[in-house]
Amino acid sequence: MDWLTNLNWHDGFSHGRFLWIEWHFWKVIGWLGNLVFFSRFVVQWYATEKKKRVVVPLAFWWLSLAGSFLLLVYSVWKKDSVFIFAYAFTWIPYVRNLIIHHRHVGAHLDCPSCGKSCAPNSNFCSACGARLTTAPNVAK
């Protein structure tokens, strides 16, 4: 049971330490970035298991963007050139995938009969079979 008391529970908070980590505002930013960045894998795994096929949900890209931004901010504060470079450009594919998703959603067609949103370039509604017009939806 000594391992439990060695987690710095008894005197950790009074000295700004918990779990052998000296906590302060920037340390919280760094750990929050790690947590957000890690959570994207949980979101992707859950979506894939739910659909029983590989899925990368929109939340994955938002969590990637937020987590990498927090880690970049922390690495700039630490003045660590290795981590600054590691997170300086990761936002590019994340933003690009968000733009692609936005355009794809906007290109879907509304069925005039049943109102279902159908895939771009569809000629007929997959739900009711009605002929589709070629005017895409306004991006949501």
Summary of the structure (lengths in Angstrom):
residues: 140
radius of gyration: 22.9
end to end distance: 55.1
largest distance: 71.8
contacts: 355
relative contact order: 0.09
helix: 55%
strand: 7%
